[in-house]
Amino acid sequence: MQKRSFLVSVFLVAVVGARAAPVRAEATPEAAAIERGRYLVTIGACNDCHTPGYAQSGGATPEGAWLTGNGIGFQGAWGTTYPANLRLVTQRLSEDQWVARARSAMRPPMPWFVLNSMKEDDVRAVYRFIRHLGAEGKPAPSYVAPGEVPATPVIHFEPVVPPVPGQPLVVNDAG
Ligand code: HEC
């Protein structure tokens, strides 16, 4: 009798365990999309520009600070651009608007042509992940047109001939 009730218990544990599995958080389609988005953002190098100090830290920036935008501008022939705060952009845009944005052209050095090639499911997964991280930080500074002086530090995106001691830097405009 005791043996039988033991077997019943084992059976019940097995059944309850099996029923519990599908409702585990990481098993839902939403959680799977978030996890895929996390993976794509990581290998897609989005943090390199959109997360302050990420590359300098060797990718050690905590996830809570990811994609909060960058106040250091990239300056080139296109003017000065700032990697957007994607944590706020994903709050402002619907998922479909995000997909449309990911299909459009952007200014350098945003690798928009790479994002344009991302499969729609993946673009949606990236959105789900970033939205899941929640709103954080403040918007990146606005775009500054060529010839106008930005109010922030900038990284110059122009090839420069290595300096000769005692002589001024030469910018290679042809490059
Ligand atoms: C080399 C730096 C760089 C990398 C890497 C990069 N971005 Fe960007 N991103 C930028 C810059 C700069 C802008 C602003 C472009 C502009 O002003 O037109 C931008 C803009 C954007 C925007 C438009 C935001 C808006 O306000 O509408 C989206 C969306 C975006 N990036 C997503 C991504 C994603 C997703 C990745 C990774 C797959 C990524 N970026 C990787 C630099 C980068």
Residues whose N, C-alpha, C, O or C-beta is under 5 A from the ligand:
A	BS01	HEC	G44 A45 C46 D48 C49 T81 Y82 P83 A84 V89 M106 R107 P108 P109 M110 P111 Y143
